[in-house]
Amino acid sequence: MQNRGSLGSVFHLMQLCDSALPVGGFSFSCALESAAEQGAVRDAATLEEYIRTVVSQTLRMDGVAALHAFRNSHNRDRLHSIDALLHSRKPSLEWRTMSCRMGRKLAELGAAILPCPDLDNWLGDITAGRTPGSYATTQGLLFSLCGAHEEELFTAVGYGTATMIAGAALRLLRVTHLDTQRIIFSLADLVERLYGEVSGWSLDKMEGFAPQVEILSSLHERGKQRMFMS
């Protein structure tokens, strides 16, 4: 474990935010595949609008859960409660599947690179089916054990969502790396504003209301020709 503010902590933060982190994010598009197929997202401008919508939705729900997991990282029962509540708030089967698969992969990774009882217990609980093991809950636990700040965790939740969609966009749309990087760069103010808005929320206030995204996700669940798992 690293002291807060140390260079080691920054190094670990960069590793955990790397888009190449092997937790399976490349397999998911956050319903962008359906959005592109339906013509709702077709160029850089509509892609930016879509990414901003999904990042906002994610930070108001997964971001809040991650913060609570971070603050209760040594309370196993509380982590289970946070995880169950987050899992139940996701209406789409594909989004729940994405969250749990990436959460388990992150727990396995965390247990391998940062051996400690808290991570071992968490991975054991996921494996035994005692908790869903959502990605955001696992992020909160791992970032706390790495000595990160909660603001860094919140930023990582938003950044990870944005880069996942941006990576999918390069395979689905006629946009360039310059387009996607400009969009990601522009999200800093949004993430900062949302942290100020939701950092004091209770779990009961978690929300993820984005009807169009949910409809697109449901269309993707029923689709037969798919490049991505969501």
C-alpha contacts under 8 A as a table, 3 or more apart, distances in Angstrom:
res1	aa1	res2	aa2	distance
1	M	114	L	7.77
1	M	145	L	6.37
1	M	146	C	5.28
1	M	147	G	6.30
2	Q	6	S	6.78
2	Q	8	G	6.24
2	Q	9	S	5.67
2	Q	146	C	5.96
2	Q	147	G	5.26
3	N	6	S	5.65
3	N	9	S	6.99
3	N	147	G	5.76
4	R	9	S	6.52
4	R	147	G	5.07
4	R	148	A	5.94
4	R	149	H	7.01
5	G	9	S	6.35
5	G	10	V	7.24
5	G	148	A	7.52
6	S	9	S	5.22
6	S	10	V	6.62
7	L	10	V	5.05
7	L	11	F	6.13
8	G	11	F	4.97
8	G	12	H	6.21
9	S	12	H	5.13
9	S	13	L	6.14
9	S	146	C	6.62
9	S	147	G	6.22
9	S	148	A	6.13
10	V	13	L	4.97
10	V	14	M	6.28
10	V	148	A	7.83
11	F	14	M	5.23
11	F	15	Q	6.41
12	H	15	Q	5.03
12	H	16	L	6.19
12	H	146	C	7.24
13	L	16	L	5.19
13	L	17	C	6.15
13	L	143	F	7.97
13	L	148	A	7.24
13	L	152	E	7.78
14	M	17	C	5.20
14	M	18	D	6.07
15	Q	18	D	5.24
15	Q	21	L	7.27
16	L	21	L	6.63
17	C	21	L	7.34
17	C	156	A	6.00
17	C	159	Y	7.43
17	C	160	G	6.56
18	D	21	L	5.45
19	S	25	G	7.92
19	S	160	G	7.16
19	S	163	T	6.69
19	S	164	M	7.48
22	P	25	G	7.68
22	P	105	K	7.63
23	V	101	R	7.93
23	V	102	M	5.19
23	V	103	G	7.74
23	V	105	K	5.03
23	V	106	L	5.79
24	G	27	S	5.73
24	G	28	F	7.70
24	G	101	R	7.69
24	G	102	M	6.01
24	G	105	K	7.59
25	G	28	F	5.67
25	G	102	M	7.01
25	G	164	M	6.08
26	F	29	S	7.63
26	F	164	M	6.49
26	F	167	G	7.19
26	F	168	A	7.26
27	S	228	F	5.34
27	S	229	M	5.87
27	S	230	S	7.79
28	F	31	A	7.91
28	F	98	M	7.20
28	F	164	M	7.17
28	F	165	I	7.91
28	F	168	A	7.47
28	F	228	F	5.16
28	F	229	M	5.22
28	F	230	S	5.04
29	S	32	L	5.21
29	S	33	E	6.27
29	S	164	M	6.48
29	S	165	I	5.28
29	S	168	A	5.41
29	S	169	A	7.89
29	S	228	F	6.16
29	S	229	M	7.44
29	S	230	S	5.65
30	C	33	E	7.82
30	C	54	V	7.89
30	C	95	W	7.52
30	C	164	M	7.82
30	C	165	I	6.43
30	C	217	S	7.57
30	C	230	S	5.57
31	A	34	S	5.49
31	A	35	A	6.36
31	A	213	V	6.88
31	A	216	L	5.94
31	A	217	S	4.99
31	A	220	H	6.73
31	A	230	S	5.40
32	L	35	A	4.76
32	L	36	A	5.99
32	L	41	V	7.58
32	L	165	I	6.95
32	L	168	A	7.46
32	L	169	A	7.38
32	L	216	L	7.98
33	E	36	A	5.27
33	E	37	E	6.21
33	E	168	A	7.93
33	E	172	L	6.90
33	E	220	H	7.53
33	E	226	R	7.79
33	E	227	M	7.70
33	E	228	F	7.16
33	E	230	S	7.66
34	S	37	E	4.92
34	S	38	Q	6.00
34	S	216	L	5.58
34	S	217	S	7.03
34	S	219	L	6.75
34	S	220	H	5.68
35	A	38	Q	5.24
35	A	39	G	6.12
35	A	40	A	5.04
35	A	41	V	5.43
35	A	216	L	6.16
36	A	39	G	5.07
36	A	40	A	6.01
36	A	41	V	4.91
36	A	42	R	5.97
36	A	172	L	7.06
36	A	173	L	7.23
37	E	40	A	7.73
38	Q	41	V	7.74
39	G	42	R	5.76
40	A	46	T	7.34
41	V	46	T	5.05
41	V	47	L	5.57
41	V	50	Y	7.20
42	R	46	T	6.26
42	R	47	L	7.01
42	R	173	L	6.55
42	R	174	R	7.74
43	D	46	T	5.57
43	D	47	L	6.00
43	D	173	L	6.89
43	D	174	R	6.67
43	D	175	V	6.50
44	A	47	L	4.97
44	A	48	E	6.13
44	A	175	V	6.10
44	A	179	D	6.26
44	A	180	T	7.69
45	A	48	E	5.26
45	A	49	E	6.51
46	T	49	E	5.04
46	T	50	Y	6.17
47	L	50	Y	5.02
47	L	51	I	6.10
47	L	169	A	7.85
48	E	51	I	5.17
48	E	52	R	6.10
48	E	183	I	5.95
49	E	52	R	5.24
49	E	53	T	6.23
50	Y	53	T	5.12
50	Y	54	V	6.25
51	I	54	V	5.22
51	I	55	V	5.94
51	I	162	A	6.15
51	I	165	I	6.87
51	I	166	A	7.92
52	R	55	V	5.21
52	R	56	S	6.00
52	R	187	L	7.46
53	T	56	S	5.25
53	T	57	Q	6.15
53	T	210	A	7.53
54	V	57	Q	4.98
54	V	58	T	5.99
54	V	161	T	7.72
54	V	210	A	7.89
54	V	213	V	7.65
55	V	58	T	5.03
55	V	59	L	6.07
55	V	158	G	5.64
55	V	161	T	6.16
55	V	162	A	6.40
56	S	59	L	5.28
56	S	60	R	6.22
56	S	158	G	7.93
56	S	190	L	7.92
56	S	191	V	7.98
56	S	194	L	7.56
57	Q	60	R	5.37
57	Q	61	M	6.54
57	Q	207	E	7.34
57	Q	208	G	4.73
57	Q	209	F	6.71
57	Q	210	A	6.80
58	T	61	M	5.31
58	T	62	D	5.25
58	T	63	G	6.31
58	T	157	V	7.79
58	T	158	G	7.14
58	T	161	T	7.63
58	T	208	G	6.63
59	L	62	D	5.52
59	L	63	G	4.05
59	L	64	V	6.53
59	L	154	F	7.45
59	L	157	V	6.92
59	L	158	G	6.23
59	L	191	V	7.98
59	L	194	L	7.26
60	R	63	G	5.80
60	R	64	V	5.96
60	R	194	L	7.64
60	R	198	V	6.65
60	R	206	M	5.96
60	R	207	E	5.65
60	R	208	G	6.20
61	M	64	V	5.31
61	M	65	A	6.34
61	M	86	L	7.44
61	M	206	M	4.76
61	M	207	E	5.18
61	M	208	G	5.64
62	D	65	A	5.04
62	D	66	A	5.97
62	D	86	L	7.09
62	D	136	A	5.52
62	D	137	T	7.94
62	D	157	V	7.51
63	G	66	A	5.08
63	G	67	L	6.29
63	G	136	A	6.97
63	G	154	F	5.72
63	G	157	V	6.14
63	G	158	G	7.61
64	V	67	L	5.20
64	V	68	H	6.43
64	V	198	V	6.72
64	V	199	S	6.76
64	V	201	W	7.06
64	V	202	S	7.94
64	V	203	L	6.94
64	V	206	M	6.50
65	A	68	H	5.16
65	A	69	A	6.15
65	A	82	I	6.40
65	A	83	D	7.60
65	A	86	L	6.57
65	A	136	A	6.53
65	A	137	T	6.30
65	A	140	G	7.93
65	A	203	L	6.73
65	A	206	M	7.71
66	A	69	A	5.02
66	A	70	F	6.06
66	A	136	A	4.90
66	A	137	T	5.08
66	A	138	T	7.67
66	A	139	Q	6.41
66	A	140	G	4.52
66	A	141	L	7.92
66	A	153	L	7.50
66	A	154	F	7.30
67	L	70	F	5.00
67	L	71	R	6.26
67	L	140	G	6.13
67	L	150	E	6.45
67	L	153	L	7.44
67	L	154	F	6.98
67	L	199	S	7.34
68	H	71	R	5.11
68	H	72	N	6.15
68	H	82	I	7.25
68	H	140	G	7.42
68	H	203	L	7.67
69	A	72	N	5.06
69	A	73	S	5.57
69	A	78	R	7.94
69	A	79	L	5.85
69	A	82	I	6.78
69	A	137	T	5.52
69	A	138	T	7.73
69	A	140	G	4.85
69	A	141	L	5.83
70	F	73	S	5.19
70	F	137	T	7.93
70	F	139	Q	7.93
70	F	140	G	4.16
70	F	141	L	5.28
70	F	142	L	7.95
70	F	143	F	6.98
70	F	144	S	5.34
70	F	150	E	6.95
71	R	140	G	7.90
71	R	144	S	7.67
72	N	75	N	5.31
72	N	76	R	7.96
72	N	78	R	6.62
72	N	79	L	6.63
72	N	141	L	7.96
73	S	76	R	7.27
73	S	79	L	6.92
73	S	118	D	7.95
73	S	140	G	7.25
73	S	141	L	5.06
73	S	144	S	6.60
73	S	145	L	7.71
74	H	118	D	6.91
75	N	78	R	5.33
75	N	79	L	6.25
76	R	79	L	5.12
76	R	80	H	6.39
76	R	122	W	7.87
77	D	80	H	5.14
77	D	81	S	6.44
78	R	81	S	5.05
78	R	82	I	6.23
79	L	82	I	5.10
79	L	83	D	6.03
79	L	137	T	7.31
80	H	83	D	5.11
80	H	84	A	6.09
80	H	131	T	5.93
81	S	84	A	5.22
81	S	85	L	6.17
82	I	85	L	5.29
82	I	86	L	6.18
82	I	137	T	7.24
82	I	203	L	7.59
83	D	86	L	5.23
83	D	87	H	6.12
83	D	131	T	6.81
83	D	132	P	6.62
83	D	133	G	6.56
83	D	134	S	6.17
83	D	137	T	5.88
84	A	87	H	5.14
84	A	88	S	6.18
84	A	131	T	6.75
84	A	132	P	6.70
85	L	88	S	5.21
85	L	89	R	6.34
85	L	203	L	7.96
86	L	89	R	5.21
86	L	90	K	6.91
86	L	134	S	7.58
87	H	90	K	5.70
87	H	96	R	6.50
87	H	132	P	7.00
87	H	134	S	6.73
88	S	91	P	7.37
89	R	207	E	7.98
90	K	93	L	7.70
90	K	95	W	6.71
90	K	96	R	6.10
91	P	95	W	7.78
91	P	96	R	7.78
91	P	214	E	7.89
92	S	95	W	5.29
92	S	96	R	6.35
92	S	214	E	6.99
92	S	217	S	6.88
92	S	218	S	6.84
93	L	96	R	5.15
93	L	97	T	6.08
93	L	221	E	7.85
94	E	97	T	4.97
94	E	98	M	6.03
94	E	217	S	7.39
94	E	221	E	6.75
94	E	229	M	7.27
94	E	230	S	5.57
95	W	98	M	5.01
95	W	99	S	6.08
95	W	230	S	6.90
96	R	99	S	5.13
96	R	100	C	6.16
96	R	134	S	7.89
97	T	100	C	5.27
97	T	101	R	6.02
98	M	101	R	5.36
98	M	102	M	6.07
98	M	229	M	7.87
98	M	230	S	7.36
99	S	102	M	5.43
99	S	103	G	5.87
99	S	133	G	7.90
99	S	134	S	5.03
99	S	135	Y	4.99
99	S	136	A	7.62
100	C	103	G	4.89
100	C	104	R	6.05
100	C	132	P	6.15
100	C	133	G	5.49
100	C	134	S	4.62
100	C	135	Y	6.09
101	R	104	R	5.31
101	R	105	K	6.29
101	R	134	S	7.82
101	R	135	Y	7.74
102	M	105	K	5.07
102	M	106	L	6.07
102	M	134	S	7.49
102	M	135	Y	5.59
103	G	106	L	5.10
103	G	107	A	6.11
103	G	133	G	5.40
103	G	134	S	4.87
103	G	135	Y	3.59
103	G	136	A	7.20
103	G	137	T	7.70
103	G	138	T	5.84
103	G	139	Q	7.77
104	R	107	A	5.00
104	R	108	E	6.17
104	R	123	L	7.17
104	R	126	I	6.93
104	R	133	G	5.99
104	R	134	S	7.50
104	R	135	Y	7.33
105	K	108	E	5.12
105	K	109	L	6.14
106	L	109	L	4.95
106	L	110	G	5.91
106	L	135	Y	7.26
106	L	138	T	6.94
106	L	139	Q	7.63
107	A	110	G	5.00
107	A	111	A	6.04
107	A	119	L	6.91
107	A	122	W	7.32
107	A	123	L	5.62
107	A	138	T	6.35
107	A	142	L	7.99
108	E	111	A	5.24
108	E	112	A	6.29
108	E	123	L	6.58
109	L	112	A	5.17
109	L	113	I	6.28
110	G	113	I	5.34
110	G	114	L	5.54
110	G	115	P	7.40
110	G	119	L	6.85
110	G	142	L	6.68
111	A	114	L	5.45
111	A	115	P	5.06
111	A	116	C	7.07
111	A	119	L	5.47
111	A	120	D	5.89
111	A	123	L	7.45
112	A	115	P	6.00
114	L	119	L	7.94
115	P	119	L	6.99
115	P	120	D	7.20
116	C	119	L	5.68
116	C	120	D	6.24
117	P	120	D	4.99
117	P	121	N	5.90
118	D	121	N	5.24
118	D	122	W	6.17
119	L	122	W	4.98
119	L	123	L	6.08
119	L	141	L	7.81
119	L	142	L	7.54
120	D	123	L	5.26
120	D	124	G	6.08
121	N	124	G	4.96
121	N	125	D	6.10
122	W	125	D	5.08
122	W	126	I	6.32
122	W	133	G	7.97
123	L	126	I	5.12
123	L	127	T	6.12
124	G	127	T	5.08
124	G	128	A	6.04
125	D	128	A	5.17
125	D	129	G	6.13
125	D	130	R	5.00
125	D	131	T	5.92
126	I	129	G	5.13
126	I	130	R	5.97
126	I	131	T	5.30
126	I	132	P	6.05
126	I	133	G	5.39
127	T	130	R	7.71
128	A	131	T	7.98
129	G	132	P	6.64
133	G	137	T	6.86
133	G	138	T	6.57
134	S	137	T	5.45
134	S	138	T	6.33
135	Y	138	T	5.19
135	Y	139	Q	6.08
136	A	139	Q	4.94
136	A	140	G	6.22
136	A	157	V	7.26
137	T	140	G	5.17
137	T	141	L	6.42
138	T	141	L	5.14
138	T	142	L	6.09
139	Q	142	L	5.17
139	Q	143	F	5.88
139	Q	153	L	7.40
140	G	143	F	5.38
140	G	144	S	6.18
140	G	153	L	6.81
141	L	144	S	5.34
141	L	145	L	6.36
142	L	145	L	5.14
142	L	146	C	6.15
143	F	146	C	5.02
143	F	147	G	6.44
143	F	148	A	5.43
143	F	149	H	7.72
143	F	150	E	7.91
143	F	153	L	6.36
144	S	147	G	5.32
144	S	148	A	5.80
144	S	149	H	7.41
144	S	150	E	7.71
145	L	148	A	7.63
148	A	152	E	6.51
148	A	153	L	7.14
149	H	152	E	5.27
149	H	153	L	6.58
150	E	153	L	4.92
150	E	154	F	6.21
151	E	154	F	5.13
151	E	155	T	6.18
151	E	195	Y	7.49
152	E	155	T	5.06
152	E	156	A	6.11
153	L	156	A	5.01
153	L	157	V	6.39
154	F	157	V	5.24
154	F	158	G	6.62
154	F	191	V	7.95
154	F	195	Y	7.12
155	T	158	G	5.26
155	T	159	Y	5.96
155	T	191	V	6.43
155	T	192	E	7.92
156	A	159	Y	4.93
156	A	160	G	5.79
157	V	160	G	5.37
157	V	161	T	6.39
158	G	161	T	5.29
158	G	162	A	6.26
158	G	191	V	6.75
159	Y	162	A	5.13
159	Y	163	T	6.14
159	Y	184	I	7.63
160	G	163	T	5.30
160	G	164	M	6.08
161	T	164	M	5.20
161	T	165	I	6.44
162	A	165	I	5.38
162	A	166	A	6.06
162	A	184	I	6.46
163	T	166	A	4.86
163	T	167	G	5.90
163	T	184	I	7.25
164	M	167	G	5.30
164	M	168	A	6.42
165	I	168	A	5.10
165	I	169	A	6.07
166	A	169	A	4.94
166	A	170	L	6.53
166	A	180	T	5.66
167	G	170	L	5.47
167	G	171	R	7.10
168	A	171	R	5.32
168	A	172	L	6.25
169	A	172	L	4.92
169	A	173	L	5.36
169	A	175	V	7.20
170	L	173	L	5.87
170	L	174	R	7.16
170	L	175	V	6.15
170	L	176	T	6.67
170	L	177	H	7.25
175	V	179	D	6.18
175	V	180	T	7.40
176	T	179	D	5.15
176	T	180	T	6.54
177	H	180	T	5.20
177	H	181	Q	6.00
178	L	181	Q	5.25
178	L	182	R	6.02
179	D	182	R	5.28
179	D	183	I	6.33
180	T	183	I	5.12
180	T	184	I	6.25
181	Q	184	I	5.08
181	Q	185	F	6.03
182	R	185	F	5.11
182	R	186	S	6.24
183	I	186	S	5.19
183	I	187	L	6.72
184	I	187	L	5.43
184	I	188	A	7.81
185	F	188	A	6.39
186	S	189	D	7.05
187	L	190	L	5.17
187	L	191	V	6.27
188	A	191	V	5.30
188	A	192	E	6.24
189	D	192	E	5.12
189	D	193	R	6.06
190	L	193	R	5.17
190	L	194	L	6.12
191	V	194	L	5.15
191	V	195	Y	6.16
192	E	195	Y	5.22
192	E	196	G	6.50
193	R	196	G	5.26
193	R	197	E	6.35
194	L	197	E	4.82
194	L	198	V	6.04
194	L	199	S	7.96
195	Y	198	V	5.43
195	Y	199	S	5.29
196	G	199	S	5.95
197	E	200	G	7.47
198	V	201	W	5.13
201	W	204	D	7.88
201	W	205	K	6.01
201	W	206	M	7.46
202	S	205	K	5.55
202	S	206	M	7.32
203	L	206	M	5.46
210	A	213	V	5.55
210	A	214	E	6.42
211	P	214	E	5.09
211	P	215	I	6.17
212	Q	215	I	5.09
212	Q	216	L	6.19
213	V	216	L	5.09
213	V	217	S	6.11
214	E	217	S	4.98
214	E	218	S	6.21
215	I	218	S	5.11
215	I	219	L	6.28
216	L	219	L	5.07
216	L	220	H	6.28
217	S	220	H	5.02
217	S	221	E	6.34
217	S	230	S	6.91
218	S	221	E	5.07
218	S	222	R	6.65
219	L	222	R	5.37
219	L	223	G	6.26
220	H	223	G	4.98
220	H	226	R	7.87
220	H	230	S	6.60
221	E	230	S	7.33
223	G	226	R	6.83
226	R	229	M	7.20
